């Protein structure tokens, strides 16, 4: 994994990021790789917020993974800062290589550097393989999540 670079995403990365987001049954229903404009708008918003880290993993000049890390200051837990990991994706050619673990390790390390006391994430209830992956990395399924589409 020594040839791996994890860096902030830039506009040129967006097509590959969106393709990875769309490369599964759930993502295929909610992503639109043919229209990149909303994703580029979102990247501009994210890039301007110091609490947002949209990163890509690059190997030999090729984007092979991505995730978003959000830093959330709070009042609960004695004013604890937490981080939220979202949008973890690994290119199909890299699955099983340890890249997903490396991305999560980066996110946990970055969370520590930013003074977070807790790292959390959600995973769709149907993603049993992802649940086993996160549990192997030390995460526990301690809460039930709820969403309300707007």
URSUL-V470206 format. One record per residue. N is the residue number from 1. RES is the residue in one letter. PHI is phi in radians with two decimals (* if undefined). PSI is psi in whole degrees, -180 to 180 (999 if undefined). Layout:
# URSUL-V470206
N;RES;PHI;PSI, N;RES;PHI;PSI
This chain:
# URSUL-V470206
1;X;*;5, 2;X;-1.13;-21, 3;X;-1.58;15, 4;X;-1.75;134, 5;X;-2.06;133, 6;X;-1.96;121, 7;X;-2.48;164, 8;X;-1.05;143, 9;X;-1.26;147, 10;X;-2.18;169, 11;X;-0.95;-36, 12;X;-1.15;-19, 13;X;-1.45;-19, 14;X;-0.98;-45, 15;X;-1.00;-40, 16;X;-1.26;-41, 17;X;-1.03;-48, 18;X;-1.12;-39, 19;X;-1.06;-40, 20;X;-1.20;-39, 21;X;-1.09;-33, 22;X;-1.53;-5, 23;X;-1.55;50, 24;X;-2.86;166, 25;X;-0.99;-39, 26;X;-1.25;-47, 27;X;-1.12;-35, 28;X;-1.06;-27, 29;X;-1.44;-22, 30;X;-2.09;-7, 31;X;-1.85;156, 32;X;-2.30;80, 33;X;-1.06;-18, 34;X;-1.41;-13, 35;X;-2.25;96, 36;X;-1.46;-9, 37;X;-1.01;-44, 38;X;-1.15;-30, 39;X;-1.25;-39, 40;X;-1.18;-38, 41;X;-1.08;-44, 42;X;-1.12;-41, 43;X;-1.07;-41, 44;X;-1.07;-43, 45;X;-1.10;-46, 46;X;-1.11;-42, 47;X;-1.11;-26, 48;X;-1.53;0, 49;X;-2.00;115, 50;X;-1.16;-13, 51;X;-1.60;4, 52;X;-2.02;133, 53;X;-2.27;100, 54;X;-1.70;115, 55;X;-2.12;159, 56;X;-2.18;150, 57;X;-1.75;129, 58;X;-2.14;130, 59;X;-2.22;124, 60;X;0.93;42, 61;X;1.38;4, 62;X;-2.03;130, 63;X;-1.24;123, 64;X;-2.17;-1, 65;X;-2.91;165, 66;X;-2.76;158, 67;X;-2.82;163, 68;X;-2.06;132, 69;X;-2.07;125, 70;X;-2.01;129, 71;X;-1.68;127, 72;X;-2.21;104, 73;X;-1.20;150, 74;X;-2.65;173, 75;X;-1.68;-36, 76;X;-1.16;164, 77;X;0.99;43, 78;X;1.09;40, 79;X;1.36;27, 80;X;-1.20;147, 81;X;-1.73;135, 82;X;-2.15;165, 83;X;-2.16;155, 84;X;-2.18;126, 85;X;-1.71;130, 86;X;-2.45;165, 87;X;1.01;39, 88;X;-1.33;122, 89;X;-2.47;143, 90;X;-2.19;133, 91;X;-0.99;142, 92;X;-0.92;-35, 93;X;-1.21;-17, 94;X;-1.88;-4, 95;X;-1.12;137, 96;X;1.51;1, 97;X;-1.60;-6, 98;X;1.66;-3, 99;X;-1.10;-41, 100;X;-1.04;-44, 101;X;-1.07;-41, 102;X;-1.12;-41, 103;X;-1.10;-44, 104;X;-1.15;-40, 105;X;-1.02;-43, 106;X;-1.03;-46, 107;X;-1.12;-41, 108;X;-1.15;-45, 109;X;-1.07;-43, 110;X;-1.11;-39, 111;X;-1.06;-43, 112;X;-1.08;-45, 113;X;-1.03;-31, 114;X;-1.59;8, 115;X;1.41;19, 116;X;-1.28;146, 117;X;-1.80;-8, 118;X;-2.67;139, 119;X;-2.03;132, 120;X;-2.33;161, 121;X;-2.72;163, 122;X;-2.12;156, 123;X;-2.50;135, 124;X;-0.92;141, 125;X;-1.01;-24, 126;X;-1.49;-6, 127;X;-1.61;69, 128;X;-1.05;-40, 129;X;-1.10;-41, 130;X;-1.13;-38, 131;X;-1.09;-45, 132;X;-1.08;-40, 133;X;-1.03;-50, 134;X;-1.14;-38, 135;X;-1.12;-39, 136;X;-1.06;-29, 137;X;-1.52;3, 138;X;1.79;-2, 139;X;-1.33;148, 140;X;-2.08;145, 141;X;-1.46;79, 142;X;-1.71;-12, 143;X;-2.33;163, 144;X;-1.87;129, 145;X;-1.70;152, 146;X;-2.30;147, 147;X;-2.34;151, 148;X;-2.31;106, 149;X;-1.10;137, 150;X;-1.97;999
